[in-house]
Amino acid sequence: MLKLALGLFAIGLLAIIAIFLTPILTDGRPGLWLYLLAMLTPVGFLCALVFALWSGRRSR
């Protein structure tokens, strides 16, 4: 689950970077698919948080 969370988070961050670079490098606007991919950033963060809480030590 941690690999999935890191992958989703990384894809989201790359999409955010692409959103900011698109107007600089081209004359067009970023596509809708970039905005949808950027929404994976918080999903990946939440998956990593859930993984950290579930894999933590149990109190006795």
C-alpha positions as CSV (number, residue, x, y, z in Angstrom):
1,M,0.0,0.0,0.0
2,L,2.9,2.3,0.6
3,K,4.2,1.9,-2.9
4,L,0.7,2.7,-4.2
5,A,0.5,5.8,-2.0
6,L,4.0,7.0,-3.1
7,G,3.1,6.4,-6.8
8,L,-0.2,8.4,-6.5
9,F,1.5,11.2,-4.7
10,A,4.3,11.4,-7.2
11,I,1.9,11.4,-10.2
12,G,-0.1,14.2,-8.6
13,L,3.0,16.3,-8.0
14,L,4.2,15.8,-11.5
15,A,0.8,16.9,-12.8
16,I,0.9,20.0,-10.6
17,I,4.3,20.9,-12.0
18,A,3.0,20.3,-15.6
19,I,0.1,22.6,-14.9
20,F,2.5,25.4,-14.0
21,L,4.9,24.7,-16.9
22,T,2.3,24.4,-19.6
23,P,1.6,28.1,-20.0
24,I,5.3,28.9,-19.8
25,L,6.4,26.4,-22.5
26,T,3.4,26.6,-24.8
27,D,0.7,29.1,-25.7
28,G,-2.1,26.7,-24.7
29,R,-3.8,26.1,-21.4
30,P,-3.4,22.9,-19.4
31,G,-5.8,20.1,-20.2
32,L,-8.5,18.8,-18.0
33,W,-6.6,15.5,-17.6
34,L,-3.8,17.4,-15.8
35,Y,-6.2,18.8,-13.3
36,L,-7.7,15.4,-12.7
37,L,-4.3,13.8,-12.2
38,A,-3.4,16.6,-9.8
39,M,-6.2,15.4,-7.6
40,L,-4.3,12.2,-6.9
41,T,-1.8,14.1,-4.6
42,P,-4.1,14.2,-1.6
43,V,-5.3,10.7,-2.3
44,G,-1.8,9.5,-2.2
45,F,-1.1,11.4,1.0
46,L,-4.2,9.9,2.7
47,C,-3.2,6.4,1.6
48,A,0.3,6.9,3.1
49,L,-1.2,8.2,6.3
50,V,-3.6,5.2,6.5
51,F,-0.6,2.9,5.9
52,A,1.4,4.6,8.6
53,L,-1.3,4.3,11.1
54,W,-2.1,0.6,10.3
55,S,1.5,-0.5,10.2
56,G,2.4,1.2,13.5
57,R,3.0,-0.7,16.7
58,R,0.0,-1.8,18.7
59,S,-0.3,-0.7,22.3
60,R,-0.6,-3.4,24.9
